[in-house]
Amino acid sequence: MYEDPIELKLYFDTHHKKDGTWTHPQAQENYEQMKALCKQAIDEGTEISGRQILEKVLKSKSGYARGLGYGVKPISSKDLEFEAILQAEKMAAEKKPMN
């Protein structure tokens, strides 16, 4: 069973009021985009981290990861490239027939 990444839960909790409304219409739109990215990844059979989702939807700034605060640095392009290589190797290994 699929469970939302913790980052999405945190975003929901910090942008949703006790009365069930959103703090801002943009917050609701961002959350819906995040959920759509999660669903797309599941449908395609790919993996995407909650942090990657936040960065795709909220965009990062230099030295600041939106949605995560000032103490967290954005994912670097080198890290993203490394993750893509690892995922490609994993998919290739899964497609190889076992002896």
N, C-alpha and C positions, 0 to 999 in steps of 0.2 A: 504494500500500500504506500502511496506517495504521501510525503509530508513536506510542507513548505520549508525552505531554508530558514534558519533562525533569523537571518537578516531581514527577510520579508515579514516575519512575525514582529520583529522589533519595529520596523517601519510602520506596520499596521497599528501596533500599540501606542506608538508615540505620535501618530497623526490622526488618531480616532478618538473622539470625545466619549465620555461615559454615556451620553444620551444616544449614541449610535451614529452621530453625524461626523463628517470629516472636518478637520481643522481648516481646510482650504480646498476648493474644488480641484486645484492642481495636485494636491496630495492624493486625492481619489484617482485622478487620471494616471498619475505616476504608478500607483499601486496596481491599477488594472493593466498597465503596460508590463509591469514586473510579472504578474500572474500569467499574462499571455506569453512572455518569454519562457517561463517555466513549462507551460503546456506545450509550446513549440519544441522545446528540448526533449520532453518526454515523447512526443509524437515522432520525432526524428530519431530517437534512441541515442541522443548525445547527452553528455554531461555538462552542466553549467553550474557554477557555484553561486551562492547568494550574493557574494561580493561582486562577481562579474555582472550579475543582473543589476545590482545597484549602480555600478559604474556605467553600464550601457544606458540605463534609463535616466539617471540623475547627472551623468557626466562628472568627471573629476576635475579638480583644480590642482594646481601645483602645490604639493605638500598637504593636501586636504582631500579626504575621501568623503564626499557628500553622503549623508545618512549614517556615517560612522564617527564623525567628529574630527577634531584636530589632531588627536593622538595617533590616528591611523593614516598611513601613507597610501596613496593610490597604487593600484597594481601597475607595475612598470610594463612597458612593451616587451622587454626581454622575458619577463615572467609569463606574459600571455603567449609569446612565441614558444617558450619551453613547454607550456601546457598543451599547446596545439600539437607539437611534435610528439609528446607523450601520448596524447589521445589518438593520433594517427597510428603510432606504433601499436597501441593496444588494439585498435580496430583491425590492423593488419594481422596481428597475432591471433585474434579470434577467428579470422577468416581462413587461416591456414589449417589444412586437414591434420588431424592428429595421427601419428604413426602407430 
